Amino acid sequence: MTSFDVVEAGLAVATARAATPLLWALLGETLGQRAGVVNLGTEGQMLIGAATAFGVTSASGSPWLGFVAGAFAGVTLSSLHAAMCLRFRANQFASGLAVWMIGFGLSSYLGDKLVGESITGFRELGATRFGARLPFIAHVTPTTLLGFAATLGLGLFLYRTRSGLTLRAVGESRAAARAAGVRVDLVQALALLAGGALSGAGGAVLSIDYAQTWAEGMTQGRGLVAVGLVIVARWNPYLALPAALLFGGAEALVLRLQSAGSDSSAHLLHMLPYLTALFVLVVSCLRKTHTTAPAELRTVLER
């Protein structure tokens, strides 16, 4: 393998690993919005998932147990959003912001004694019989492959199953779905809870796999980026993967530039992934891809 191949393989791995936490959250938000509910609390769910996962992993020594705990924490917090929006008919944006702030405050409280600690997270998959041809496989962790598998699984669920069709029908018209005998509130609640599990898992991946440490507010806006990139992905799980990889690639490039001793300001470099996400979002809006949004979601946005 040439040095060029080594560099390219390394950049590909860095891109995939940087994209993985966002991918989990993006899939979760896609699921909720497909059902016609916006959740701005994704950021808070990622934070509480990250803090819980890191604490459980630190105490138990098992990243798998931490991963599950992080997903469960995301479900718990998203259940609040579901109750507020579906039971009490609260404004979805106000409820999401409240969940975000609760997640931020609670994660800061729970993670106060964890700041500065480090753990041993997931191990790389190592060489396999495909390792010679696909060195990428040897250096990624299980959560990255699980994220790719979750993308495929969610796509198959939405487009190839009756339950997925029901969920999409609810997102298009609650009234029509209810007339067909669908329990629309239950469908939307389950979508939000599943989305909470995915975003909590994304936070868990960030703390116990990608960073392997805990810091207050460590998601740095990834949850909000996920909410915006759902538009770029056109509410399609399959397109969520390239959208997440775009952000991950920009983040990996920033790390490469910093390690190479770039003279550019570190603060300006850290803006690059977010500027990239903003740019593709603006382009998507100019091309009016937002018109492909589920009808119920457009109703929420127009209120």
PAZAPA-4460 file (N, C-alpha, C; in steps of 0.05 Angstrom, whole numbers, plus 32768, in hexadecimal, padded with zeros to 4 digits):
% residues 303
    n_x    n_y    n_z   ca_x   ca_y   ca_z    c_x    c_y    c_z   seq   type   mol
   8011   7FE8   8000   8000   8000   8000   8012   8019   8000     1      M     A
   800B   802C   7FEF   801B   8044   7FED   8014   8057   8004     2      T     A
   8026   806B   8008   8021   807E   801E   8007   808E   8018     3      S     A
   8001   8092   7FFE   7FE9   80A0   7FF7   7FD0   8090   8000     4      F     A
   7FD2   8075   7FFB   7FBB   8064   8003   7FB8   8064   8021     5      D     A
   7FCE   8065   8030   7FCC   8065   804D   7FBF   807F   8057     6      V     A
   7FC7   8095   804B   7FBB   80AF   8053   7F9D   80AF   804D     7      V     A
   7F96   80A5   8035   7F7A   80A5   802D   7F69   8093   803F     8      E     A
   7F74   807B   8045   7F66   8069   8057   7F62   8075   8072     9      A     A
   7F77   8083   807C   7F75   8090   8096   7F60   80A6   8097    10      G     A
   7F5F   80B6   8081   7F4B   80CB   807F   7F2F   80BF   807E    11      L     A
   7F2C   80A9   8070   7F11   809C   806D   7F08   8092   8089    12      A     A
   7F1A   8086   8098   7F13   807D   80B3   7F0C   8094   80C5    13      V     A
   7F1C   80A9   80C4   7F17   80C1   80D4   7EFC   80CD   80CD    14      A     A
   7EF6   80CE   80B4   7EDC   80D9   80AB   7EC5   80C8   80B6    15      T     A
   7EC7   80AE   80B3   7EB2   809C   80BC   7EAE   809E   80DA    16      A     A
   7EC3   809F   80E9   7EC1   80A0   8106   7EB6   80BB   8110    17      R     A
   7EBE   80D1   8102   7EB4   80EB   810A   7E96   80EE   8103    18      A     A
   7E8E   80E0   80EE   7E72   80E2   80E5   7E5F   80D1   80F5    19      A     A
   7E69   80BC   8102   7E58   80A8   810F   7E46   80B4   8125    20      T     A
   7E4F   80C4   8138   7E3C   80CF   814C   7E26   80DF   813F    21      P     A
   7E2C   80EF   812A   7E18   80FF   811D   7E05   80EE   810D    22      L     A
   7E0F   80D8   8101   7DFE   80C6   80F2   7DE8   80BA   8103    23      L     A
   7DEF   80B1   811B   7DDB   80A6   812D   7DC6   80BA   8133    24      W     A
   7DCE   80D2   813A   7DBA   80E7   8140   7DAA   80EF   8128    25      A     A
   7DB6   80F0   8111   7DA8   80F7   80F8   7D93   80E2   80F1    26      L     A
   7D99   80C9   80F6   7D85   80B4   80F1   7D6E   80B7   8104    27      L     A
   7D74   80BD   811D   7D5E   80C1   8130   7D4C   80D8   8129    28      G     A
   7D58   80EE   8121   7D48   8105   811A   7D38   8100   8100    29      E     A
   7D43   80F1   80EE   7D35   80EA   80D5   7D1C   80DA   80DC    30      T     A
   7D1F   80C7   80EE   7D08   80B6   80F6   7CF1   80C7   8102    31      L     A
   7CF8   80D9   8114   7CE4   80EA   8120   7CD7   80FD   810D    32      G     A
   7CE7   8109   80FC   7CDB   811C   80E8   7CCB   810E   80D3    33      Q     A
   7CD2   80F5   80CC   7CC2   80E6   80BA   7CA6   80E1   80C5    34      R     A
   7CA4   80E0   80DF   7C8A   80DC   80EC   7C7C   80F7   80F1    35      A     A
   7C88   810D   80E9   7C7C   8127   80EA   7C81   8137   8103    36      G     A
   7C97   8131   8112   7C9E   813F   812A   7CBB   8148   8129    37      V     A
   7CBF   8162   812E   7CDA   816E   812F   7CE4   816C   814C    38      V     A
   7CFD   8164   814F   7D08   8162   816A   7D22   8172   816C    39      N     A
   7D20   818B   8175   7D38   819B   8179   7D48   8192   8192    40      L     A
   7D3D   817F   81A1   7D4A   8175   81B9   7D5F   8160   81B3    41      G     A
   7D65   815A   819A   7D78   8146   8192   7D94   814C   819F    42      T     A
   7D9B   8165   81A1   7DB4   816D   81AD   7DB5   8164   81CB    43      E     A
   7D9F   816A   81D9   7D9E   8162   81F5   7D9E   8144   81F9    44      G     A
   7D91   8136   81E7   7D90   8118   81E8   7DAC   810D   81E3    45      Q     A
   7DBB   8119   81D1   7DD6   8110   81CC   7DE8   8115   81E5    46      M     A
   7DE4   812C   81F1   7DF4   8133   8209   7DEE   8120   8220    47      L     A
   7DD5   811B   8226   7DCF   8109   823C   7DD8   80EC   8236    48      I     A
   7DD6   80E5   821C   7DE0   80CB   8214   7DFE   80C8   8217    49      G     A
   7E0C   80DE   8211   7E29   80DE   8213   7E32   80DC   8231    50      A     A
   7E25   80EC   8242   7E2C   80EC   825E   7E26   80D1   826B    51      A     A
   7E0E   80C7   8265   7E06   80AD   8271   7E18   8097   8268    52      T     A
   7E1D   8096   824E   7E2E   8081   8243   7E4A   8082   824F    53      A     A
   7E55   809A   8251   7E71   809C   825C   7E71   8093   8279    54      F     A
   7E5D   809C   8288   7E5C   8095   82A5   7E5A   8077   82A9    55      G     A
   7E48   806A   8299   7E44   804D   829C   7E5C   803E   8292    56      V     A
   7E69   8047   827D   7E81   803A   8273   7E98   803C   8287    57      T     A
   7E9B   8054   8292   7EAF   8059   82A6   7EAC   8047   82BF    58      S     A
   7E93   8043   82C7   7E8D   8033   82DF   7E8F   8015   82DA    59      A     A
   7E86   800D   82C2   7E84   7FF0   82BC   7E9C   7FE5   82AC    60      S     A
   7EA9   7FF7   829D   7EBE   7FEE   828C   7EB5   7FE2   8271    61      G     A
   7E9A   7FE3   826D   7E8F   7FD8   8255   7E83   7FED   8243    62      S     A
   7E8F   7FF3   822C   7E84   8007   821A   7E69   7FFF   820E    63      P     A
   7E65   7FE5   820B   7E4B   7FDB   8201   7E34   7FE2   8215    64      W     A
   7E3A   7FDF   822F   7E26   7FE6   8243   7E21   8004   8243    65      L     A
   7E37   8013   823F   7E34   8030   823E   7E24   8039   8225    66      G     A
   7E29   802B   820F   7E1A   8032   81F6   7DFC   802E   81FA    67      F     A
   7DF5   8017   8206   7DD9   8012   820B   7DCD   8026   821E    68      V     A
   7DDC   802D   8233   7DD3   8040   8247   7DCF   805C   823A    69      A     A
   7DE0   8063   8228   7DDE   807D   821A   7DC5   807E   8209    70      G     A
   7DBF   8068   81FB   7DA7   8067   81EB   7D8E   8068   81FC    71      A     A
   7D8F   805B   8213   7D78   805B   8226   7D74   8077   8231    72      F     A
   7D89   8085   8237   7D87   80A1   8240   7D7A   80B3   822B    73      A     A
   7D81   80AE   8212   7D75   80BE   81FD   7D57   80B8   81FB    74      G     A
   7D4F   809F   81FE   7D33   8098   81FE   7D24   80A6   8214    75      V     A
   7D30   80A6   822C   7D23   80B2   8243   7D1E   80D0   823F    76      T     A
   7D31   80DE   8234   7D2E   80FB   822F   7D1B   8100   8218    77      L     A
   7D1C   80F0   8204   7D09   80F4   81ED   7CEC   80EE   81F5    78      S     A
   7CE8   80DD   8209   7CCD   80D8   8212   7CC0   80F1   821D    79      S     A
   7CD0   8103   8228   7CC6   811D   8232   7CBB   812E   821A    80      L     A
   7CCB   812E   8205   7CC2   813D   81ED   7CA9   8131   81E1    81      H     A
   7CA8   8116   81E1   7C90   8109   81D6   7C77   810F   81E7    82      A     A
   7C7A   810F   8201   7C64   8115   8213   7C5B   8132   820F    83      A     A
   7C6D   8144   820E   7C66   8161   820B   7C58   8166   81F1    84      M     A
   7C62   815B   81DB   7C57   8160   81C1   7C3D   8151   81BB    85      C     A
   7C3C   8138   81C3   7C26   8127   81BB   7C10   8125   81D0    86      L     A
   7C17   8127   81EA   7C03   8126   81FF   7BF8   8142   8205    87      R     A
   7C0A   8155   8208   7C02   8170   8210   7C02   8184   81F9    88      F     A
   7C08   817B   81E1   7C07   818B   81C8   7C18   81A5   81CB    89      R     A
   7C2F   81A3   81D7   7C40   81BA   81D9   7C4D   81BF   81BE    90      A     A
   7C56   81D8   81BB   7C65   81DF   81A2   7C7E   81CE   81A0    91      N     A
   7C82   81C2   8189   7C98   81AF   8185   7CB3   81BD   8188    92      Q     A
   7CB5   81D5   817F   7CCF   81E3   8181   7CD5   81EB   819E    93      F     A
   7CC1   81F5   81AC   7CC5   81FC   81C8   7CCC   81E4   81D9    94      A     A
   7CBE   81CD   81D4   7CC3   81B5   81E3   7CDF   81AA   81DD    95      S     A
   7CE7   81AC   81C4   7D02   81A2   81BC   7D18   81B2   81C9    96      G     A
   7D14   81CD   81CA   7D28   81DE   81D7   7D29   81D8   81F5    97      L     A
   7D12   81D2   8202   7D12   81CB   821E   7D21   81B1   8223    98      A     A
   7D1D   819D   8212   7D2B   8184   8214   7D49   8188   8210    99      V     A
   7D50   8199   81FE   7D6D   819F   81F9   7D79   81AB   8212   100      W     A
   7D6C   81BE   821F   7D77   81CB   8237   7D78   81B7   824E   101      M     A
   7D64   81A7   8251   7D63   8192   8266   7D7B   817F   8262   102      I     A
   7D7E   8176   8249   7D94   8164   8243   7DAF   8170   8249   103      G     A
   7DB2   818A   8242   7DCC   8197   8247   7DD1   819A   8265   104      F     A
   7DBD   81A3   8274   7DC1   81A6   8291   7DC5   818C   829F   105      G     A
   7DB5   8178   8298   7DB7   815F   82A6   7DD1   8150   82A0   106      L     A
   7DDA   8152   8287   7DF3   8145   8280   7E0B   8153   828E   107      S     A
   7E09   816E   8290   7E1E   817C   829E   7E1F   8174   82BC   108      S     A
   7E08   8170   82C8   7E07   8168   82E4   7E11   814C   82E7   109      Y     A
   7E08   8139   82D7   7E10   811D   82D9   7E2D   811A   82D2   110      L     A
   7E37   812A   82C0   7E53   8126   82B7   7E67   8137   82C5   111      G     A
   7E5E   8146   82DA   7E70   8159   82E7   7E89   814B   82F2   112      D     A
   7E86   8133   82FE   7E9D   8125   8309   7EAC   8114   82F5   113      K     A
   7EA2   8114   82DC   7EAF   8103   82C7   7EC1   8113   82B5   114      L     A
   7EC1   812E   82B8   7ED1   813F   82A7   7EEF   8139   82AA   115      V     A
   7EFC   8135   8294   7F19   812F   8294   7F20   8111   8296   116      G     A
   7F0C   8100   829C   7F11   80E4   829C   7F13   80D9   8280   117      E     A
   7F20   80C2   827E   7F21   80B5   8264   7F1B   8097   8267   118      S     A
   7F12   808B   8252   7F0A   806F   8253   7F16   8060   823C   119      I     A
   7F14   8046   823C   7F1B   8035   8225   7F01   802E   8218   120      T     A
   7EFC   8039   8200   7EE3   8034   81F3   7EE4   801B   81E1   121      G     A
   7ED5   801C   81CB   7ED4   8006   81B9   7EEF   8002   81AB   122      F     A
   7EF6   7FE9   81A7   7F0F   7FE3   8199   7F0A   7FE2   817B   123      R     A
   7F1F   7FE7   816C   7F1C   7FE5   814F   7F17   7FC8   8147   124      E     A
   7F09   7FC4   8131   7F02   7FA9   8129   7F1A   7F98   8122   125      L     A
   7F2F   7FA4   811A   7F47   7F94   8115   7F46   7F88   80F9   126      G     A
   7F5C   7F7A   80F2   7F5D   7F6E   80D8   7F4A   7F57   80D6   127      A     A
   7F3D   7F55   80BE   7F2C   7F3E   80B8   7F36   7F32   809E   128      T     A
   7F28   7F1F   8094   7F30   7F13   807A   7F2E   7F27   8063   129      R     A
   7F1E   7F3C   8068   7F1C   7F51   8054   7F30   7F68   8059   130      F     A
   7F40   7F66   806F   7F51   7F7B   8077   7F65   7F84   8062   131      G     A
   7F6F   7F71   8053   7F84   7F78   803F   7F78   7F8A   8029   132      A     A
   7F5F   7F84   8022   7F52   7F94   800D   7F44   7FAC   8018   133      R     A
   7F3A   7FAA   8030   7F2A   7FC0   803C   7F36   7FC7   8057   134      L     A
   7F4C   7FD5   8057   7F59   7FDD   8070   7F47   7FEF   8081   135      P     A
   7F33   7FFB   8075   7F20   800C   8083   7F12   7FFC   8099   136      F     A
   7F0C   7FE2   8093   7EFE   7FD1   80A6   7F0E   7FCD   80C0   137      I     A
   7F28   7FCC   80BD   7F3A   7FC6   80D4   7F3B   7FDC   80E8   138      A     A
   7F34   7FF4   80E1   7F39   800B   80F3   7F20   8019   80FD   139      H     A
   7F09   8010   80F4   7EF0   801B   80FF   7EE7   800B   8117   140      V     A
   7ED5   8017   8127   7ECA   800A   813E   7EAE   7FFF   8138   141      T     A
   7EA4   7FEE   814A   7E89   7FE3   8144   7E73   7FF7   8141   142      P     A
   7E75   800E   814F   7E5F   8021   814E   7E5D   802E   8132   143      T     A
   7E73   802F   8124   7E72   803A   8109   7E63   8027   80F6   144      T     A
   7E6A   800D   80F7   7E5D   7FFA   80E7   7E3F   7FF7   80EF   145      L     A
   7E3A   7FF9   8108   7E1E   7FF8   8112   7E0E   8010   8107   146      L     A
   7E1C   8028   8106   7E0F   803F   80FB   7E08   803C   80DE   147      G     A
   7E1A   8030   80CE   7E15   802B   80B2   7DFE   8017   80B0   148      F     A
   7DFE   8002   80C1   7DE9   7FEE   80C0   7DCE   7FFA   80C8   149      A     A
   7DCE   800C   80DC   7DB6   801A   80E4   7DAA   802B   80CE   150      A     A
   7DBB   8037   80BD   7DB2   8046   80A6   7DA3   8034   8093   151      T     A
   7DAE   801D   808D   7DA1   800A   807B   7D88   8000   8088   152      L     A
   7D89   7FF9   80A1   7D72   7FEE   80AF   7D5A   8001   80B0   153      G     A
   7D60   801B   80B6   7D4B   802F   80B7   7D3F   8034   809C   154      L     A
   7D50   8034   8087   7D45   8037   806C   7D33   8020   8064   155      G     A
   7D3B   8008   806A   7D2A   7FF1   8064   7D10   7FF2   8074   156      L     A
   7D12   7FFA   808D   7CFA   7FFC   809E   7CE6   8010   8092   157      F     A
   7CF0   8028   808A   7CDE   803D   8080   7CD2   8037   8065   158      L     A
   7CE1   802A   8054   7CD9   8027   8038   7CD0   800B   8031   159      Y     A
   7CD5   7FF7   8042   7CD0   7FDC   803B   7CBE   7FCD   804F   160      R     A
   7CB4   7FDA   8063   7CA3   7FCD   8076   7C88   7FDC   807A   161      T     A
   7C74   7FCD   8083   7C59   7FD9   8087   7C5B   7FED   809D   162      R     A
   7C6A   7FE7   80B2   7C6D   7FFA   80C9   7C7A   8014   80BF   163      S     A
   7C8E   8012   80AE   7C9B   802A   80A3   7C87   803A   8092   164      G     A
   7C77   802C   8083   7C63   803A   8072   7C4F   8049   8085   165      L     A
   7C47   803C   809A   7C35   8049   80AD   7C41   8062   80B9   166      T     A
   7C5B   8060   80C1   7C68   8078   80CC   7C69   808E   80B8   167      L     A
   7C70   8088   809F   7C71   809D   808B   7C55   80A9   8085   168      R     A
   7C41   8098   8087   7C26   80A2   8083   7C1E   80B5   8098   169      A     A
   7C25   80B0   80B1   7C20   80C2   80C7   7C2E   80DD   80C2   170      V     A
   7C46   80DC   80B9   7C55   80F4   80B3   7C49   8104   809C   171      G     A
   7C3A   80F7   808B   7C2E   8105   8074   7C13   8111   807C   172      E     A
   7C03   8102   808C   7BE9   810C   8094   7BDF   80FD   80AD   173      S     A
   7BDF   810A   80C3   7BD5   80FE   80DC   7BB7   80F7   80D8   174      R     A
   7BA8   8109   80CC   7B8B   8105   80C9   7B85   80EC   80B8   175      A     A
   7B93   80EA   80A1   7B8E   80D3   8090   7B96   80B9   809D   176      A     A
   7BAD   80BA   80AB   7BB7   80A2   80B9   7BA3   809A   80CF   177      A     A
   7B99   80AD   80DE   7B86   80A7   80F3   7B6C   809C   80E7   178      R     A
   7B63   80A6   80D0   7B4B   809C   80C3   7B4F   807F   80BA   179      A     A
   7B68   8078   80B5   7B6E   805C   80AD   7B72   8049   80C5   180      A     A
   7B6E   8054   80DD   7B6F   8044   80F5   7B8B   8043   8102   181      G     A
   7B9C   8055   80FA   7BB7   8056   8105   7BB7   8066   811F   182      V     A
   7BC4   805D   8133   7BC7   806C   814C   7BDE   807F   8149   183      R     A
   7BD9   8096   813E   7BED   80A9   8135   7BFF   80B2   814C   184      V     A
   7BF4   80B8   8164   7C04   80C1   817A   7C18   80AB   8182   185      D     A
   7C0F   8093   8182   7C21   807D   818A   7C37   807A   8175   186      L     A
   7C31   807C   815C   7C46   807A   8147   7C5A   8090   814A   187      V     A
   7C51   80A8   814E   7C64   80BE   8151   7C74   80BC   816B   188      Q     A
   7C68   80B2   8180   7C76   80AF   8199   7C8C   809A   8196   189      A     A
   7C86   8084   8189   7C9A   806F   8185   7CB1   8079   8173   190      L     A
   7CAA   8089   815F   7CBF   8094   814E   7CD1   80A6   815E   191      A     A
   7CC5   80B7   8170   7CD6   80C9   8180   7CE7   80B9   8194   192      L     A
   7CDC   80A4   81A0   7CEC   8094   81B3   7D03   8086   81A4   193      L     A
   7CFD   807B   818D   7D12   806E   817D   7D27   8082   8175   194      A     A
   7D1E   809A   816D   7D31   80AF   8166   7D42   80B7   817E   195      G     A
   7D35   80B8   8196   7D44   80BE   81AE   7D5A   80AA   81B4   196      G     A
   7D54   8090   81AF   7D67   807B   81B3   7D7F   807F   81A0   197      A     A
   7D79   8086   8187   7D8E   8089   8173   7DA0   80A2   817A   198      L     A
   7D93   80B8   8182   7DA3   80D0   8188   7DB3   80CB   81A2   199      S     A
   7DA7   80BD   81B6   7DB6   80B6   81CE   7DCE   80A5   81C8   200      G     A
   7DC9   8092   81B5   7DDF   8081   81AC   7DF5   8091   819F   201      A     A
   7DED   80A6   818F   7E00   80B8   8183   7E11   80C6   8197   202      G     A
   7E05   80D0   81AD   7E14   80DC   81C2   7E27   80C8   81CF   203      G     A
   7E1D   80B0   81D3   7E2E   809B   81DF   7E47   8095   81CE   204      A     A
   7E43   8094   81B4   7E59   808F   81A2   7E6E   80A6   81A4   205      V     A
   7E63   80BE   81A6   7E75   80D5   81A8   7E87   80D4   81C0   206      L     A
   7E7C   80CC   81D7   7E8C   80CD   81F0   7E9C   80B4   81F5   207      S     A
   7E92   809D   81EF   7EA0   8084   81F6   7EB0   8078   81DF   208      I     A
   7EAB   8082   81C7   7EB9   8076   81B0   7ECA   808B   81A1   209      D     A
   7EBF   80A1   819B   7ECD   80B5   818B   7EE1   80C5   819C   210      Y     A
   7ED6   80D1   81B2   7EE8   80E2   81C3   7EF4   80D2   81DA   211      A     A
   7EE5   80BE   81E4   7EEE   80AE   81FB   7EF3   80BF   8213   212      Q     A
   7EE4   80D4   8216   7EE5   80E6   822E   7ECB   80F5   822F   213      T     A
   7EC7   8104   8245   7EAF   8113   8248   7EB6   8130   824D   214      W     A
   7EA7   8142   8240   7EAA   815F   8245   7E8E   816B   8242   215      A     A
   7E89   817F   8252   7E6F   818C   8252   7E6A   8198   8236   216      E     A
   7E52   8193   822B   7E4A   819D   8211   7E5B   8192   81FA   217      G     A
   7E64   8179   81FD   7E77   816E   81EA   7E6B   8169   81CE   218      M     A
   7E50   8168   81CC   7E44   8164   81B2   7E49   817B   819F   219      T     A
   7E4C   8193   81AA   7E53   81AB   819B   7E40   81B0   8183   220      Q     A
   7E27   81AD   8188   7E13   81B4   8174   7E0D   819E   8160   221      G     A
   7E18   8186   8164   7E12   8170   8150   7DF5   8169   814F   222      R     A
   7DE7   816B   8165   7DCA   8165   8165   7DBB   8179   8153   223      G     A
   7DC2   8192   8155   7DB5   81A6   8144   7DBD   81A3   8126   224      L     A
   7DD5   819B   8122   7DDE   8195   8107   7DCE   817E   80FB   225      V     A
   7DC8   816A   810C   7DB8   8154   8103   7D9C   815D   80FA   226      A     A
   7D91   816F   810A   7D76   8179   8103   7D76   8186   80E7   227      V     A
   7D8B   8196   80E2   7D8D   81A3   80C8   7D94   8190   80B1   228      G     A
   7DA5   817C   80B6   7DAD   816A   80A1   7D97   8157   8099   229      L     A
   7D82   8154   80A9   7D6C   8144   80A0   7D60   8150   8087   230      V     A
   7D60   816A   8084   7D56   8177   806C   7D69   8170   8054   231      I     A
   7D83   8172   8059   7D96   816B   8044   7D92   814E   803B   232      V     A
   7D8D   813C   804E   7D89   8120   8048   7D6D   811A   803D   233      A     A
   7D5C   812F   803B   7D41   812C   8030   7D30   8117   8040   234      R     A
   7D35   8116   8059   7D25   8104   806B   7D28   80E7   8062   235      W     A
   7D3F   80E1   8056   7D45   80C6   804C   7D5D   80BB   805B   236      N     A
   7D59   80A4   806A   7D6F   8099   8079   7D88   8092   8068   237      P     A
   7D83   808A   804F   7D9A   8083   803E   7DAB   809B   8038   238      Y     A
   7D9F   80B3   8036   7DAE   80CB   8031   7DBA   80D7   804A   239      L     A
   7DB2   80CD   8061   7DBD   80D6   807A   7DDB   80CF   807D   240      A     A
   7DE2   80B9   8071   7DFE   80B0   8073   7E11   80C3   8065   241      L     A
   7E0C   80CA   804B   7E1F   80DD   803E   7E1E   80F9   804B   242      P     A
   7E07   8101   8056   7E05   811B   8064   7E16   811B   807C   243      A     A
   7E16   8105   808C   7E27   8103   80A4   7E44   8101   809C   244      A     A
   7E4A   80F2   8087   7E66   80F0   807E   7E71   810A   8075   245      L     A
   7E60   811B   806A   7E6A   8136   8061   7E73   8146   8079   246      L     A
   7E63   8146   808F   7E6B   8153   80A8   7E84   8146   80B4   247      F     A
   7E84   812B   80B4   7E9B   811D   80C0   7EB4   8122   80B0   248      G     A
   7EB2   8124   8095   7EC9   8129   8085   7ED5   8144   808B   249      G     A
   7EC4   8158   808E   7ECD   8173   8095   7EDB   8174   80B0   250      A     A
   7ED0   8165   80C3   7EDC   8164   80DE   7EF7   8155   80DD   251      E     A
   7EF8   813F   80CE   7F12   8131   80CB   7F27   8142   80BE   252      A     A
   7F1E   8152   80AA   7F31   8164   809C   7F3C   8179   80AF   253      L     A
   7F2B   8183   80C1   7F34   8197   80D4   7F49   818B   80E6   254      V     A
   7F45   8172   80F0   7F58   8165   8101   7F73   8160   80F2   255      L     A
   7F71   8159   80D8   7F89   8156   80C8   7F99   8170   80C6   256      R     A
   7F8A   8186   80C1   7F97   819F   80BE   7FA5   81A8   80D7   257      L     A
   7F97   81A3   80EE   7FA3   81AB   8108   7FBC   819A   810E   258      Q     A
   7FBA   8180   8108   7FD2   816F   810D   7FE9   8175   80FB   259      S     A
   7FE3   8180   80E4   7FF8   8188   80D1   8004   81A3   80D7   260      A     A
   7FFA   81B0   80ED   8005   81CA   80F5   7FFB   81E1   80E4   261      G     A
   7FE2   81E1   80DC   7FD7   81F7   80CC   7FD9   8211   80DB   262      S     A
   7FDF   8226   80CD   7FE0   8241   80D9   7FC5   824E   80DD   263      D     A
   7FB0   8242   80D3   7F95   824D   80D5   7F8C   824B   80F2   264      S     A
   7F7B   825E   80FA   7F71   825E   8115   7F61   8245   811B   265      S     A
   7F66   823A   8133   7F58   8221   813B   7F3A   8226   813C   266      A     A
   7F32   823E   8145   7F15   8245   8147   7F08   8245   812C   267      H     A
   7F17   8250   8118   7F0C   8251   80FD   7F0A   8235   80F1   268      L     A
   7F1E   8224   80F7   7F1E   8209   80EC   7F06   81F9   80F8   269      L     A
   7F00   81FD   8111   7EEA   81EF   811E   7ECF   81F7   8112   270      H     A
   7ECE   820D   8105   7EB6   8216   80F8   7EB0   8207   80DE   271      M     A
   7EC5   81FB   80D2   7EC2   81EF   80B8   7EAC   81DA   80B6   272      L     A
   7EAA   81C6   80C8   7E95   81B2   80C5   7E79   81BF   80C6   273      P     A
   7E76   81D3   80D7   7E5B   81E0   80D9   7E55   81F1   80C1   274      Y     A
   7E69   81FF   80B7   7E66   820E   809F   7E5F   81FC   8087   275      L     A
   7E6B   81E5   8087   7E65   81D2   8071   7E48   81C9   8073   276      T     A
   7E3F   81C2   808B   7E24   81BA   808F   7E10   81D0   8088   277      A     A
   7E17   81E9   8090   7E06   8200   8089   7E05   8204   806B   278      L     A
   7E1C   8201   805E   7E1C   8206   8041   7E0A   81F2   8032   279      F     A
   7E0C   81D8   8039   7DFC   81C4   802B   7DDE   81C8   8032   280      V     A
   7DD9   81D1   804B   7DBD   81D7   8052   7DB1   81ED   8042   281      L     A
   7DC1   8203   803E   7DB8   8219   802E   7DB3   8211   8012   282      V     A
   7DC5   8201   8007   7DC2   81F8   7FEB   7DA9   81E7   7FE8   283      V     A
   7DA4   81D6   7FFD   7D8C   81C5   7FFC   7D73   81D5   7FFD   284      S     A
   7D73   81EA   800D   7D5C   81FB   800F   7D57   820B   7FF5   285      C     A
   7D6D   8214   7FE9   7D6A   8223   7FD0   7D5F   8211   7FB9   286      L     A
   7D66   81F7   7FBB   7D5B   81E4   7FA8   7D40   81DA   7FAF   287      R     A
   7D36   81E5   7FC6   7D1B   81DF   7FD0   7D17   81C1   7FD6   288      K     A
   7D2C   81B4   7FE0   7D29   8198   7FE8   7D17   8196   8000   289      T     A
   7D13   81AC   800F   7D02   81AB   8026   7CE5   81A6   801F   290      H     A
   7CDE   81A9   8005   7CC3   81A4   7FFD   7CBD   8186   7FFD   291      T     A
   7CD1   8175   8000   7CCD   8159   8002   7CC7   8150   801E   292      T     A
   7CC6   8163   8031   7CC1   815C   804D   7CA5   8150   8050   293      A     A
   7CA2   813E   8064   7C87   8134   806A   7C73   814A   806E   294      P     A
   7C5B   8147   8065   7C47   815C   8066   7C42   8166   8082   295      A     A
   7C40   8154   8095   7C3B   815C   80B1   7C52   816D   80BC   296      E     A
   7C6A   8167   80B3   7C82   8176   80BB   7C80   8192   80B0   297      L     A
   7C78   8195   8097   7C75   81AF   808B   7C60   81C0   809A   298      R     A
   7C4B   81B2   80A4   7C37   81C0   80B3   7C42   81CC   80CD   299      T     A
   7C54   81BC   80DA   7C61   81C5   80F3   7C72   81DD   80ED   300      V     A
   7C82   81DC   80D7   7C95   81F1   80D1   7C86   820B   80C9   301      L     A
   7C6E   8209   80BE   7C60   8220   80B5   7C50   822E   80CC   302      E     A
   7C4E   8221   80E3   7C3F   822D   80F9   7C4D   8245   8104   303      R     A
***
